[in-house]
């Protein structure tokens, strides 16, 4: 069963090479930046609020993994999250969205905090250090952002959900909130011991989502983590969890519920 979902972790995020028509909003642009922590060049997608050029206000920032799947059907594998379409509907409470393209075959390496004996990985801290020390300073210098942790969210699904959750626990001075969709806790069970040993600030917030048809370990592992947070004294105002009956491990469930998560994390 785990092998089946490992295949999904990889294949569901590999760049689609078909000639689908681009659906990206005109608010979305791209740039390249060196990632010395990963010894690579990263493509970064930027969504700017529709009123960005009309005002002088500063905005919260959401850092999201798997940029290829967030904004454009042309670069997504099996559908996009439609993040830009949702953001375009907002007139108030808008944010800057920073999408970080995954490293294709290196995706597991980048989005897992611990090395798995069979599947490898374990470069999550290097990836997060890239965001903290290289990407975020560039974004804060280039755009009108609210740079504080309380206005900085990290968001992802599957391995991206796992690493987003880890990021807020490990680096609360940088990331104040996490969108944790379909977290692959099973691949790095060390995450439970890490949370047990960590102090979680009262300012940290988490939005969890998972589908009941995402494999036999998804809901039990999520429930285990929620129970652990409760025993750690994390207040019920700091997190919420949504379980989708029949929900599967794909972009549809994540696209359908991005807006709800955004409202809870950013607007409420």
N, C-alpha and C positions, 0 to 999 in steps of 0.2 A: 504493500500500500504506500509506504513512504517513497519508494522508487517512482511510483506513478506521479506523485505530487512533486518530487524533485524535478522530473521531466517538465511538469507544468511550470515550475519556478523558472526554468531556463527558456523553454520554448515560447511561453506566453509573453516574453519580453524581448525576443529577438526582432531586429529591425525587419519590417515588411518590405519586400522589394517589388511589390506590384505597383501599377501605375494608377492608384486611386487618386481622385481629385483632392487637392488640399482643402481642408476645412478650417484651418487656423484663422483666428480672428486677426483683424488688422492691428490689434493691440499687441500682437506677439512678434518679437524679434529674436535673433540669435547672435551669439558671439562666441569666440574661442578664447580659452584661457589655459595657461600652463598649470598643471597639477603636479608639482614636484614631489609631493608626498606619495603619488601613485605612479610617477615616472611616465606621464602621458599628457595629452592635450584633451581637454574636455570641451564639448559643445554645450553651451548654456542657453536655454530658452527663457525669455523674459516676457511676462505679461504685465503691462502697465495699465492702471485704472483708466477708464474711459475719460475721466475728467482730469487726468494727470497734468496735461499741458495747459489746462484752463485755470489751475489753482497753484498756490505756492505751499500747499499743505504737505505734510509728511505722512507716510503710510506704514502700516505693519507689513511684515514680509513673511511669506511662507516658502520654505525650501522643500522642494518635492523631488523624489527620485523618479527614474524611468521617464525622462522628459519626452521620449519618443511616443509615449502612449497617452500623454496628458491633453494635447491640444489639436492633434492632426491625424485624421484617418490615413493619410498618405504614408506616415511613418510608423503607425501603430500596427500591431500584429493582428489582433482580432477586435478592433474597435477602440475608440479613445474615451478618455474620462469626461470630455466636454467641459473641462475646467474653464476655458475661455468663454464658452457659451454661457455658462452659469454666471461668471463674473460680469459679463457684459449686461446682464439683467439688473445689476445692482446700481442704484443711484447714490446710496450712502454706504458707509462701512465697507468701502472697497480696500483691497490689499494689492501689493506687488507680489506676483508669483514667480519664483525662480525654479525652473525645471532643470535638473542635472541629468544629462544623458547617461544611461548605464553603459558599462564597459563590455557589452555583448558577452563573450565567453568569460569575461572577468567579473560578471555581475555577482556571482556567488562570493568571490573574493572580497569585493568592495562592500557588500551589504550584510556581511556576517561578522559579528564582533569576536567570535571564537572559531578556531579551526576545527572542522569536523574530520574525524578519523578517516572516513571513507570519501566524503565529498569535497574536502579541502575548505578553502575560504580563510577567514580570520583577519582580513585587512580592514575591518570596519572602522577601527580607530584611525588608521591612516586616511581613510575616506572622510571621516568626520573632521579630522585635523585640516584637511584640504578645505572643507567648508568653513571652519572656524577661522583659520589663519590666512587663507588666500582668497577664497571666493567672497565670503561675507565682507571683509574689509573693502574689496573692490566694489561690491554692490552698494555698501553704505557711502562710499566716496562718490560713486557715479550717479546714484539716484537719491531722491528725497525719502529717506527711510526713517522709521523709528527703530533705532538699533538695539534698544534694551531687550533683555531676555523676555520680558512680559509681552513684547510685541513681535517676538520671533518664534515662529512655529516650524516644526519639521514634520513631514507628512509622507506616508507611503503605504504600499500594500505588499503582502507576502513577506519576502525578505526585507523589503522597504518598510513594512510595518514593524518587523522585529527591530531593525536598526533605528527607526524613529523613536520607538519606546526606549531603547537603550540610550540614545543620545540625550534625552531629557533627564534620565537618571544619572548618567555619567558627567554630563556637562550642563548642569542647571543654570550656570552663570551665562550661558550662551543661548540655550534653547529652553523656552518656558512652557511650550505646549507641544503636544504630539497628536497627529492623526494616525491611528494605529488600525489599519484595515487588514483583516485576514493574516494576522502575524504568524510567521513560521517559527513559533517557539520550539517546535520539536527538533529543529536542526541544531539548535544551540541550547541544550537544557541547562547549561551553566548560567544562563540568564536568571534563573530562579535563585541560585546562591548569591549572585551579584546583587539582586534586589534586596534579598534578606540582609545583606551586609551593608547596604547603602542608607544614607539619610536622604529622605525625599522632602524637599521644601514644601511648605503649605501653598506656595505660589505655582507649583507645577500642576498642569492640567493634561488629561488624557481622554481622547475619544476613541473607544474600541468598537469595532464592527467585525462580524464574522457570519458566514452562512452555515446552515446546518448540514449542507451537502458538500462541504469542503474537505471531506476525509474524516476518518475516525478519530484523529487526534485534535482537530481544530478547536471544537467547542470545549472538550475536557481540559486542554491546555490553557485556553482562555479563562475558563472558570477557576483553574488553579492559580493563575496569575492574579485574578481579581480578588480571590480569597487572601492571597499573600499581601496585596496592597491593603486590604482591610485590616489584617493583623499588624501591619506596619503603622497603622494609625492614619493612613491617607483618608481624608474626609470624603464623604459621598458627593460633596460639591466639587471635588477636584477631578472626578472622572465619571464617565457614563459609558454604558455598553449596550449595543444593539445587536441582537441575533436575528438574522433573516431566515425564516423558514423556507427551505428549498434553495437558499442562496448557494451559488457555486463559485469556484475559484476563478473569477474572470473579471474583465473590465466592466461588464454590465452592472454587476452589483456595486462596484466601486463608483462608477459614474452616477448610478441612481441615487447614491447616498452621500456624494461629496458635498452637496449643498447643505444638507442637514448637519453634517459634521462641521462645516464652515460656520454655520450660524451659531452652533453651540460653543465652538472654540473662540471665534473672533467677535461675534456680535453680542452674544449674551453677556 
